[in-house]
Amino acid sequence: MERALTFTSGTDRYLVRLDLEGERFVAHIDDTMLAGTFRRLPPGFYTLFFEDGTVEEVSLVEAGDLLAWHRGQVHTLHRPHPDDDAAPAAAGQLGFDGTITTPMPGKVVKVCVTLGQRVEAGAECVVLEAMKMEHVLTTPKAGTIRALHVVPGQQTEFGQVLVEISCEA
């Protein structure tokens, strides 16, 4: 299955094409190709074995966008907006089960939605403070907020459910 995303690290932005077949991956990041295999560990954690012999650990959490926690840094993989140059048909192929979870332990700074509120894809739901940075967690799909599990000031654990959304078809 091929997926197309944009990868943001700081102010740098890259186009990513990711091909997954079983536990094998090929990633094209701009003009660079990376290939190898991966092993799933507990939910959200992966070990990547690159063809050059490099082994990396990464944590991936879907929170609207896909957040990758690698070597103490958070990186964001965005689903391209339909108007973006990087928006092939693969946009939005990452599954979304209607829950927004924490990408890492942190503290809720702001809850941007209310119970029963209708939200559009890309809407800001929660602002989380972690690693001395604020992370805005958004929803990838339109829907209605069906449950809120946190309040401002609350400490969160990795993978904790923050918001539940009833997604529109």
C-alpha positions as CSV (number, residue, x, y, z in Angstrom):
1,M,0.0,0.0,0.0
2,E,1.4,3.4,-0.9
3,R,0.8,6.5,1.3
4,A,1.8,10.1,0.6
5,L,2.5,12.4,3.4
6,T,4.4,15.6,4.2
7,F,7.0,15.4,7.0
8,T,7.7,18.4,9.1
9,S,10.7,18.7,11.3
10,G,11.1,22.2,12.8
11,T,10.7,24.6,9.8
12,D,11.8,22.0,7.2
13,R,9.1,20.2,5.2
14,Y,9.5,17.1,3.0
15,L,7.3,15.1,0.7
16,V,7.2,11.4,1.8
17,R,6.0,8.5,-0.3
18,L,5.8,5.4,1.8
19,D,5.3,1.9,0.4
20,L,4.4,-0.9,2.9
21,E,4.2,-4.5,2.0
22,G,3.9,-6.9,5.0
23,E,6.8,-5.8,7.3
24,R,8.9,-4.3,4.5
25,F,8.9,-0.6,3.8
26,V,10.4,1.7,1.2
27,A,10.3,5.4,2.0
28,H,11.1,8.1,-0.6
29,I,11.8,11.4,1.3
30,D,12.2,14.0,-1.4
31,D,15.1,12.5,-3.4
32,T,16.3,10.0,-0.8
33,M,15.2,6.4,-0.6
34,L,15.2,4.4,2.6
35,A,14.3,0.7,2.7
36,G,14.1,-2.1,5.3
37,T,11.8,-4.0,7.5
38,F,10.1,-3.1,10.8
39,R,8.9,-5.0,13.9
40,R,5.8,-3.9,15.8
41,L,6.3,-3.7,19.5
42,P,3.7,-2.6,22.0
43,P,1.0,-0.4,20.4
44,G,2.6,2.6,18.7
45,F,6.2,1.4,19.1
46,Y,8.3,0.1,16.2
47,T,11.9,-1.0,15.6
48,L,13.1,-0.2,12.1
49,F,15.9,-2.3,10.5
50,F,17.3,-0.3,7.5
51,E,19.1,-2.0,4.7
52,D,22.4,-0.3,5.6
53,G,22.4,-2.1,9.0
54,T,21.1,0.9,11.0
55,V,18.5,0.1,13.7
56,E,16.2,2.8,15.0
57,E,13.3,2.9,17.6
58,V,10.3,5.1,16.8
59,S,7.0,5.7,18.4
60,L,4.1,6.7,16.2
61,V,0.8,8.1,17.5
62,E,-2.2,9.2,15.4
63,A,-3.5,12.5,16.8
64,G,-5.0,14.1,13.7
65,D,-1.7,14.0,12.0
66,L,0.8,11.2,12.7
67,L,3.3,12.2,15.3
68,A,6.7,10.4,15.4
69,W,8.7,10.5,18.5
70,H,12.3,9.6,17.6
71,R,15.5,10.3,19.6
72,G,13.7,12.7,22.0
73,Q,12.3,14.8,19.2
74,V,8.7,14.9,17.9
75,H,8.2,15.0,14.2
76,T,4.9,15.4,12.4
77,L,3.6,13.5,9.3
78,H,0.7,15.4,7.8
79,R,-1.9,14.1,5.5
80,P,-1.7,16.4,2.5
81,H,-4.6,18.9,2.1
82,P,-6.4,18.3,-1.2
83,D,-5.2,21.7,-2.4
84,D,-1.5,20.8,-1.7
85,D,0.9,19.9,-4.4
86,A,1.6,16.7,-2.4
87,A,-2.0,15.5,-2.3
88,P,-2.2,12.3,-4.4
89,A,-5.0,9.9,-4.1
90,A,-3.2,8.3,-1.2
91,A,-4.0,11.2,1.1
92,G,-6.0,10.1,4.2
93,Q,-5.3,6.4,3.9
94,L,-4.0,6.1,7.4
95,G,-6.8,4.7,9.5
96,F,-8.5,6.8,12.1
97,D,-10.6,5.0,14.8
98,G,-12.2,8.2,16.2
99,T,-9.8,8.6,19.1
100,I,-7.2,11.2,19.6
101,T,-4.4,10.0,21.9
102,T,-1.3,11.5,23.5
103,P,1.9,11.0,21.5
104,M,4.0,11.1,24.7
105,P,3.5,11.9,28.4
106,G,2.7,15.6,29.0
107,K,0.3,18.2,30.4
108,V,-2.9,19.4,28.8
109,V,-2.6,23.1,28.2
110,K,-6.0,23.7,26.4
111,V,-9.0,21.7,25.3
112,C,-10.1,23.4,22.1
113,V,-13.5,21.5,21.6
114,T,-16.6,20.9,23.6
115,L,-18.8,17.8,23.9
116,G,-21.3,17.6,21.0
117,Q,-19.4,20.1,18.9
118,R,-19.2,19.4,15.2
119,V,-15.6,19.7,13.9
120,E,-14.1,19.8,10.4
121,A,-11.0,17.7,9.4
122,G,-7.9,19.5,10.7
123,A,-9.7,21.1,13.6
124,E,-7.5,21.7,16.7
125,C,-8.8,19.5,19.6
126,V,-6.2,19.6,22.4
127,V,-2.9,21.5,23.0
128,L,-0.4,19.3,24.9
129,E,2.8,20.5,26.5
130,A,5.6,18.0,26.4
131,M,9.4,18.2,26.2
132,K,9.1,22.0,26.7
133,M,7.0,22.4,23.6
134,E,3.4,22.8,22.8
135,H,1.9,20.2,20.5
136,V,-1.5,20.9,18.8
137,L,-3.4,17.7,18.3
138,T,-5.9,17.8,15.4
139,T,-8.6,15.5,14.0
140,P,-8.0,14.1,10.5
141,K,-11.7,13.7,9.8
142,A,-14.9,15.7,10.3
143,G,-17.3,14.6,12.9
144,T,-18.9,15.3,16.3
145,I,-17.1,15.3,19.6
146,R,-18.6,12.3,21.6
147,A,-16.4,12.3,24.6
148,L,-13.7,14.4,26.3
149,H,-11.4,12.6,28.7
150,V,-9.1,15.5,29.9
151,V,-9.2,19.0,31.3
152,P,-6.5,21.7,31.2
153,G,-3.7,21.2,33.7
154,Q,-4.2,17.4,33.7
155,Q,-1.0,15.2,33.3
156,T,-1.3,12.5,30.6
157,E,0.5,9.3,29.9
158,F,1.7,8.0,26.5
159,G,-1.2,6.7,24.4
160,Q,-4.0,8.0,26.7
161,V,-7.3,8.8,25.0
162,L,-8.0,12.5,25.1
163,V,-10.9,13.0,22.8
164,E,-13.4,10.6,21.0
165,I,-15.0,11.7,17.7
166,S,-18.0,10.2,15.9
167,C,-16.6,10.5,12.3
168,E,-18.7,11.3,9.3
169,A,-18.6,8.9,6.4
